[in-house]
Amino acid sequence: MKLYSSPVAPSPRKVLIFIAEKGITNIEVKNLDIGKLEHKTPEYKKIAPNSRIPALVLDNGEVILETTAICRYLECFHPEPNLFGDNADEIAQIEMWYSRISFELMMPLMHGFRHTHPHMSALENQNNEFGLAQRELAVKSLKYYDEVMADKEYIACNKFSYADIQAVTSLQFLVRLNKIDINDYKNLSNYINNIAKRPSFS
Ligand SMILES: N[C@@H](CCC(=O)N[C@@H](CS)C(=O)NCC(=O)O)C(=O)O
């Protein structure tokens, strides 16, 4: 199997963390340089028509796009340690927190960055006003999630899961790029620092 990745991009990083947590060793990693638009070449578009990274190419040539789809695929063949939940309650809780983090926190942070940061002008049809409004929304969400994490070590089920990978990688990458100081959110900051100690995050 071959994983198309990119060194600083958060989405493929989630897959790399997932692979490290599982101890999977049979995936070749091919890095593309997003800055040089290597993900927009006709050759890569044959693999990923949406020019997005990551993409997992299976040994039979089939392609899986989308970070979560790739991780779910890998979980089927490497069920331990379980990262998507191993009973109905866990599966629902992990999915719920994954979705909430994605829509309430990651999306506004991502739009805040993509629509206002000069480096993103080559990749995004920027709308500065929309970006600033999304950033405001993200700040409200950060306050909310700072309270949520006041008495929790992990976002779901008192155990490390895919929802933590989503939350921590998104926060590590996107908060700074929105010129927000994570130290203003003590519980979130402690949460990130604890999770980031895991070898898979190094
Ligand atoms: N929904 C996709 C998003 C993938 C994505 O946006 N990847 C970024 C890198 S983190 C990318 O390929 N950006 C290139 C671009 O925006 O042109 C997933 O979860 O895999």
The ligand as an SDF file (V2000), in Angstrom:
LIG
                    3D

 20 19  0  0  0  0  0  0  0  0999 V2000
  -11.6220   16.0500    3.7470 N   0  0  0  0  0  0  0  0  0  0  0  0
  -10.2570   15.7400    3.3850 C   0  0  0  0  0  0  0  0  0  0  0  0
   -9.4350   17.0130    3.4230 C   0  0  0  0  0  0  0  0  0  0  0  0
   -8.0440   16.7960    2.9230 C   0  0  0  0  0  0  0  0  0  0  0  0
   -7.3030   18.1110    2.7760 C   0  0  0  0  0  0  0  0  0  0  0  0
   -7.9080   19.1920    2.6870 O   0  0  0  0  0  0  0  0  0  0  0  0
   -5.9800   18.0090    2.7670 N   0  0  0  0  0  0  0  0  0  0  0  0
   -5.1860   19.1920    2.6090 C   0  0  0  0  0  0  0  0  0  0  0  0
   -3.8690   18.9990    3.3420 C   0  0  0  0  0  0  0  0  0  0  0  0
   -4.1510   18.9620    5.0890 S   0  0  0  0  0  0  0  0  0  0  0  0
   -4.8980   19.4110    1.1450 C   0  0  0  0  0  0  0  0  0  0  0  0
   -4.7670   18.4590    0.4100 O   0  0  0  0  0  0  0  0  0  0  0  0
   -4.8050   20.6810    0.7310 N   0  0  0  0  0  0  0  0  0  0  0  0
   -4.4970   21.0120   -0.6010 C   0  0  0  0  0  0  0  0  0  0  0  0
   -5.3210   22.1530   -1.1260 C   0  0  0  0  0  0  0  0  0  0  0  0
   -6.0910   22.7520   -0.3810 O   0  0  0  0  0  0  0  0  0  0  0  0
   -5.1600   22.4390   -2.3210 O   0  0  0  0  0  0  0  0  0  0  0  0
   -9.6890   14.6850    4.3410 C   0  0  0  0  0  0  0  0  0  0  0  0
  -10.1700   14.6290    5.4920 O   0  0  0  0  0  0  0  0  0  0  0  0
   -8.8030   13.9160    3.9660 O   0  0  0  0  0  0  0  0  0  0  0  0
  1  2  1  0
  2  3  1  0
  2 18  1  0
  3  4  1  0
  4  5  1  0
  5  6  2  0
  5  7  1  0
  7  8  1  0
  8  9  1  0
  8 11  1  0
  9 10  1  0
 11 12  2  0
 11 13  1  0
 13 14  1  0
 14 15  1  0
 15 16  2  0
 15 17  1  0
 18 19  2  0
 18 20  1  0
M  END
$$$$
